[in-house]
């Protein structure tokens, strides 16, 4: 079964929600959208709560942070979104104002939240949490995509393990 994104891209999921494994090595990524409060997302949002409670990682950006606010997940932990008033505007249940951090992306243990403008930093923090690259490779990756400076690209390539 394929899913069509807001942008018209067709995606075929690797597994069903019921087949997802919740453990500290896995991450659930909730992309931005204005539909997260639709009832059709209840199951995946329940899974997000389960991931967090079991030490697994969750990343939420832009509109997905509204859904986490509605669930009370952001009430007592550092987080960010599209501005200090954004969550209160779209989430009548939001009670996390005291924990809001005005940054592009915020990591709080196993939760990474971001504003729509923080997608690059959010991606970096996800890659870091998943331990995909060694630290210098990640820094060169980030610097390259943040600046477009080809010197960082070549430094990035030099830090990658050789493929044999």
C-alpha distance (Angstrom), angle and dihedral (degrees) to the residues before:
residue distance angle dihedral
X1 . . .
X2 3.78 . .
X3 3.78 128.4 .
X4 3.80 122.9 -146.7
X5 3.80 115.1 -142.0
X6 3.82 125.5 -141.4
X7 3.80 86.5 -98.3
X8 3.80 92.2 54.8
X9 3.80 96.8 -106.4
X10 3.81 115.3 142.5
X11 3.81 114.9 -135.4
X12 3.80 127.0 -173.2
X13 3.83 110.7 -152.7
X14 3.80 118.5 -132.9
X15 3.80 92.2 -136.4
X16 3.77 144.7 -1.9
X17 3.80 121.0 -96.3
X18 3.81 90.3 -108.5
X19 3.82 89.5 56.3
X20 3.80 95.5 53.9
X21 3.79 116.1 119.5
X22 3.79 115.8 -136.6
X23 3.79 112.5 -150.6
X24 3.79 138.5 123.9
X25 3.81 92.9 -93.4
X26 3.81 94.8 59.5
X27 3.77 131.6 80.8
X28 3.78 131.8 -159.5
X29 3.80 113.0 -152.2
X30 3.79 118.3 -158.4
X31 3.82 109.9 -164.9
X32 3.77 124.1 -151.1
X33 3.79 119.1 -85.1
X34 3.77 140.3 137.3
X35 3.81 93.2 -124.1
X36 3.80 102.2 69.3
X37 3.80 92.9 109.7
X38 3.81 92.2 58.7
X39 3.80 112.5 114.3
X40 3.82 89.9 -121.5
X41 3.82 88.2 74.2
X42 3.81 95.9 54.5
X43 3.81 94.6 101.1
X44 3.81 95.8 51.2
X45 3.80 91.8 45.0
X46 3.79 89.4 51.6
X47 3.80 86.1 52.2
X48 3.81 90.0 51.8
X49 3.81 89.6 57.1
X50 3.81 89.5 47.9
X51 3.80 92.3 49.3
X52 3.79 91.8 52.4
X53 3.79 94.6 45.3
X54 3.82 91.2 52.4
X55 3.81 95.8 47.4
X56 3.79 95.4 -102.8
X57 3.80 117.9 135.1
X58 3.80 129.6 -102.3
X59 3.78 127.5 -171.2
X60 3.81 120.1 -166.0
X61 3.78 127.8 178.0
X62 3.79 134.1 -173.3
X63 3.83 111.4 -33.2
X64 3.79 92.9 13.0
X65 3.81 88.0 67.7
X66 3.83 88.0 62.5
X67 3.79 90.5 59.4
X68 3.82 90.8 50.0
X69 3.81 89.0 49.1
X70 3.81 90.5 51.9
X71 3.80 89.4 53.6
X72 3.82 91.9 51.4
X73 3.81 91.5 -116.6
X74 3.81 91.5 127.4
X75 3.81 96.3 45.7
X76 3.81 96.4 96.7
X77 3.78 108.4 18.8
X78 3.81 135.2 71.4
X79 3.81 112.3 -92.4
X80 3.78 144.0 146.1
X81 3.78 140.1 -150.1
X82 3.80 138.5 161.7
X83 3.80 95.8 -39.9
X84 3.77 138.6 -38.8
X85 3.81 94.8 -79.6
X86 3.80 98.0 39.1
X87 3.80 97.2 86.6
X88 3.80 93.8 44.7
X89 3.81 89.7 48.9
X90 3.80 94.8 54.2
X91 3.80 102.6 26.1
X92 3.80 116.0 58.3
X93 3.82 89.0 -173.9
X94 3.81 95.3 54.7
X95 3.81 112.6 127.4
X96 3.81 100.7 158.0
X97 3.79 100.5 95.7
X98 3.82 91.5 120.5
X99 3.82 89.9 56.9
X100 3.80 96.8 46.4
X101 3.81 113.1 120.6
X102 3.80 117.3 -161.1
X103 3.81 97.2 -136.4
X104 3.79 134.8 112.3
X105 3.80 92.9 -109.2
X106 3.80 134.1 2.8
X107 3.80 130.2 -159.9
X108 3.79 117.4 -156.0
X109 3.79 108.0 176.0
X110 3.80 103.4 -72.1
X111 3.83 97.9 -3.4
X112 3.81 123.1 83.5
X113 3.80 117.7 -174.0
X114 3.78 128.3 -179.6
X115 3.76 144.6 178.3
X116 3.77 118.4 -119.7
X117 3.82 87.7 -102.4
X118 3.80 91.1 54.3
X119 3.79 99.2 65.7
X120 3.81 96.2 118.4
X121 3.80 94.5 48.6
X122 3.84 89.7 42.7
X123 3.82 89.1 53.4
X124 3.80 90.6 49.3
X125 3.80 91.3 51.3
X126 3.82 91.5 48.3
X127 3.81 91.3 50.5
X128 3.80 89.0 48.3
X129 3.83 93.1 49.4
X130 3.81 90.2 49.5
X131 3.81 90.6 48.3
X132 3.81 91.9 -131.2
X133 3.82 97.1 148.6
X134 3.77 134.5 27.6
X135 3.81 110.2 -105.4
X136 3.82 98.5 -99.6
X137 3.81 91.6 48.2
X138 3.80 89.9 51.3
X139 3.80 92.0 49.9
X140 3.81 92.1 50.3
X141 3.83 89.7 46.4
X142 3.80 91.1 51.9
X143 3.79 94.6 43.5
X144 3.80 91.6 49.8
X145 3.80 94.7 51.2
X146 3.79 92.2 39.4
X147 3.81 95.6 51.8
X148 3.81 107.3 16.3
X149 3.82 88.2 -133.1
X150 3.81 106.1 152.7
X151 3.81 90.9 -149.6
X152 3.80 87.7 73.1
X153 3.80 90.0 50.6
X154 3.78 91.8 56.9
X155 3.81 91.6 45.5
X156 3.80 88.2 49.8
X157 3.80 91.8 51.9
X158 3.82 91.6 49.0
X159 3.82 91.2 56.3
X160 3.79 95.8 51.4
X161 3.79 117.0 101.0
X162 3.78 114.0 -104.8
X163 3.77 116.7 -106.3
X164 3.79 113.2 -130.3
